[in-house]
Amino acid sequence: MKQINKKAISIKQPFADNLIYGARAILVEKNVDYRGELVVCSSFTTMSRYSTNYNRDRLGRAICMVYITSCVKVSELTGKQWKELTKLPESEKTYFRHLHVLIVDYLKMLNPHPVEVKKGIWNLCIDPELLAMDDESENAIAKRRDYSKYIVIILLILCLILSYFVSN
């Protein structure tokens, strides 16, 4: 079977699951000069202060693919930005103030599958079929595309109506 190389990152739980549930940031120890796609793998280690807030079935597995757009120091984020990006309470920001945040632009769910997890950003040799999205993600993306078409049509109609009233 043909294998491809993808960049991957290991993330402690519950932060890996937080991405699935709407977080748009990955906490990392140092500034990372990487932009582009990353396969997110849930590491076997967890943050003990959040020990009950994650799916144990995902430990040691590739769970999603994200696109990284930038890296910012946690200390540079406002409380509101912190809460919006990480889905963690503002009170937790001081605990993580020495870390950096990789900003995630989009997320694509994968069918979770075991991988040999490593530290930091690393090369993952993987079967391309394993990078296929799960059915739920595919359906969600298809729905968003459908809604986008309707939104564009509605905006065009509103522009036509507005231009009609402005010209008269």
C-alpha positions as CSV (number, residue, x, y, z in Angstrom):
1,M,0.0,0.0,0.0
2,K,1.4,3.4,-0.9
3,Q,2.3,5.7,2.0
4,I,2.5,9.5,2.0
5,N,4.3,11.9,4.3
6,K,2.4,14.4,6.3
7,K,3.4,16.8,9.1
8,A,1.9,15.8,12.4
9,I,1.7,17.2,15.9
10,S,1.0,15.4,19.2
11,I,-1.4,17.1,21.6
12,K,-2.2,16.2,25.1
13,Q,-5.8,15.4,26.0
14,P,-8.2,17.2,26.5
15,F,-6.7,19.8,24.1
16,A,-6.9,17.4,21.1
17,D,-10.7,16.9,21.8
18,N,-11.1,20.6,22.3
19,L,-10.2,21.1,18.6
20,I,-13.0,18.7,17.7
21,Y,-15.5,20.7,19.9
22,G,-14.7,24.1,18.5
23,A,-11.4,25.3,19.8
24,R,-9.3,27.1,17.1
25,A,-5.9,26.9,18.9
26,I,-3.2,24.4,19.7
27,L,-1.0,25.2,22.8
28,V,2.7,24.6,22.2
29,E,5.8,25.1,24.3
30,K,7.7,27.3,22.0
31,N,7.3,29.5,18.9
32,V,6.7,27.3,15.9
33,D,7.6,28.6,12.4
34,Y,5.2,26.2,10.7
35,R,2.2,27.1,8.5
36,G,0.1,24.7,6.7
37,E,-1.6,21.3,7.2
38,L,-1.0,19.2,10.3
39,V,-2.4,15.9,11.3
40,V,-3.4,16.2,15.0
41,C,-2.6,13.1,17.1
42,S,-3.8,12.7,20.6
43,S,-0.8,11.8,22.7
44,F,-0.9,9.2,25.5
45,T,-0.2,11.8,28.1
46,T,-2.9,14.0,29.5
47,M,-3.3,17.2,31.5
48,S,-4.2,15.9,35.0
49,R,-6.0,19.0,35.9
50,Y,-8.6,18.2,33.1
51,S,-8.5,14.4,33.6
52,T,-12.3,13.8,33.0
53,N,-12.9,16.0,30.0
54,Y,-11.8,13.8,27.0
55,N,-12.4,10.7,25.1
56,R,-10.0,8.0,26.2
57,D,-10.6,6.0,23.0
58,R,-8.6,8.7,21.0
59,L,-5.3,8.3,23.0
60,G,-2.4,7.6,20.6
61,R,-4.5,8.1,17.5
62,A,-4.6,10.6,14.6
63,I,-7.9,12.3,15.0
64,C,-8.1,15.3,12.6
65,M,-6.3,17.5,10.1
66,V,-5.9,21.2,10.7
67,Y,-4.5,24.2,8.8
68,I,-2.2,26.4,10.8
69,T,-2.1,30.1,9.9
70,S,0.0,31.7,12.7
71,C,1.7,31.3,16.0
72,V,1.1,33.8,18.9
73,K,2.3,34.1,22.5
74,V,-0.5,33.4,25.0
75,S,0.5,36.5,26.9
76,E,-0.3,38.6,23.8
77,L,-3.9,37.4,23.6
78,T,-6.7,39.3,25.3
79,G,-8.9,37.4,27.7
80,K,-11.7,37.3,25.1
81,Q,-9.4,36.0,22.4
82,W,-8.0,33.4,24.7
83,K,-11.5,32.1,25.6
84,E,-12.7,32.2,22.0
85,L,-9.6,30.4,20.6
86,T,-9.0,27.8,23.3
87,K,-12.5,27.2,24.7
88,L,-10.9,27.5,28.2
89,P,-11.9,29.9,30.9
90,E,-10.1,33.2,31.0
91,S,-8.8,32.3,34.5
92,E,-6.7,29.5,32.9
93,K,-4.8,32.0,30.7
94,T,-2.3,32.8,33.5
95,Y,-1.5,29.1,33.9
96,F,-0.5,28.8,30.3
97,R,1.0,32.4,29.9
98,H,4.5,31.0,29.0
99,L,3.2,29.0,26.0
100,H,2.4,29.8,22.4
101,V,-0.8,29.2,20.5
102,L,-1.0,27.8,16.9
103,I,-4.0,29.4,15.3
104,V,-6.2,26.9,13.4
105,D,-8.0,28.0,10.3
106,Y,-10.0,24.8,9.5
107,L,-10.4,21.3,10.8
108,K,-11.1,18.1,9.0
109,M,-12.1,15.1,11.1
110,L,-10.5,11.8,10.4
111,N,-11.5,8.3,11.3
112,P,-9.3,7.9,14.4
113,H,-6.5,5.4,13.8
114,P,-3.5,4.4,15.9
115,V,-0.1,6.1,15.1
116,E,3.3,6.0,16.7
117,V,3.1,9.4,18.6
118,K,6.2,11.5,18.8
119,K,6.9,14.9,20.5
120,G,6.6,18.2,18.7
121,I,6.0,18.5,15.0
122,W,7.1,15.4,13.1
123,N,6.8,13.5,9.8
124,L,4.0,10.9,9.8
125,C,4.2,8.2,7.1
126,I,0.6,7.3,6.5
127,D,-1.8,5.5,4.1
128,P,-3.7,8.2,2.2
129,E,-7.0,6.3,2.8
130,L,-6.6,6.9,6.5
131,L,-6.7,10.6,5.9
132,A,-10.3,10.3,4.5
133,M,-12.8,12.2,6.6
134,D,-15.4,10.4,8.7
135,D,-19.0,10.5,7.4
136,E,-20.1,13.0,10.0
137,S,-17.4,15.5,8.9
138,E,-18.1,15.0,5.2
139,N,-21.8,15.6,5.8
140,A,-21.2,18.7,7.9
141,I,-18.9,20.2,5.2
142,A,-21.4,19.4,2.5
143,K,-24.1,21.2,4.5
144,R,-21.9,24.2,5.0
145,R,-21.3,24.3,1.2
146,D,-25.0,24.1,0.5
147,Y,-25.8,26.9,3.0
148,S,-23.0,29.0,1.5
149,K,-24.7,28.8,-1.9
150,Y,-28.0,29.9,-0.4
151,I,-26.4,32.8,1.4
152,V,-24.7,34.0,-1.8
153,I,-28.0,33.8,-3.6
154,I,-29.8,35.7,-0.8
155,L,-27.1,38.4,-0.8
156,L,-27.3,38.8,-4.5
157,I,-31.1,39.2,-4.3
158,L,-30.7,41.8,-1.5
159,C,-28.2,43.7,-3.5
160,L,-30.6,43.8,-6.5
161,I,-33.4,45.0,-4.3
162,L,-31.3,47.6,-2.7
163,S,-30.0,48.9,-6.0
164,Y,-33.5,49.1,-7.3
165,F,-34.6,51.3,-4.4
166,V,-31.5,53.4,-4.6
167,S,-31.9,54.1,-8.3
168,N,-35.6,55.1,-7.9
